[in-house]
Amino acid sequence: MKKKKAGIVIGLVLVFGIGASVILSNNAKESNSADLSKFGAALQKEYKQTGQNSAKKVKAKEELYAQGKNSRITVTDMEKGIAYYEGKGMKEEEAKKEAYKYAKENAALYTEAIKAGCEVTDKEVADYVNEMRTAYEEKQMDEESLKEFKEIIGQFDSADDYWEYEKTVYEKQLPMIKYTKQLEKEYYDKHDNAKEADWDEYFTNYKKEIVEKEQFVVVK
């Protein structure tokens, strides 16, 4: 069986998140000495603070880092993103810049997904996370992804806590995944001979457009 490549990250997610795990961005520097323990600790801290509360309810109460016209980025979003990129080998300032870029794309895409009616049920979220867990526990991923998962999960009190946390993450990620797939289908329907690189370029430009439309302002 061909093992899956899972680009790990969190609830920030999406190149955008289609796969066995949440996918941050491919811009992080790959490093043999990557250390995601601090990233895992940041996720565990959020889980401790919020428990199993709905991501939407928690988000409304969190401290803001940046505000757009219809989207928002929290301090917690930034902390998690910075921890991820630093764990992948970036210096602090570079990690902060990349985390903010990712957070803006993520927030703007979520807003567009909800506008388009891409809602999800609790069952859809649970099924998606259970599929991720099965892929991890049955080692259906490549060795690097398994190692990174293990390192992150190890920061939680238990594996069950980690997977419960992921359910709160995918309350936001699944609408974006649905919306991204919808956009992709519409693109290929209009461009019969398009290649994957063409779609990637289109989607990259689309994300830039929706971020610009939000006109984010840092308030922290």
Secondary structure, DSSP 4 states (H G I P E B T S, - for coil): -PPBP-----TT--S---SSS----TTSPP-TT---HHHHHHHHHHHHHHTT--HHHHHHHSPEEEE-SS-EEEHHHHHHHHHHHHHTT--HHHHHHHHHHHHHHHHHHHHHHHHTT----HHHHHHHHHHHHHHHHTT-B-HHHHHHHHHHHTTSS-HHHHHHHHHHHHHHHHHHHHHHHHHHHHHHHH-TT--HHHHHHHHHHHHHHHHHHHT-EE--
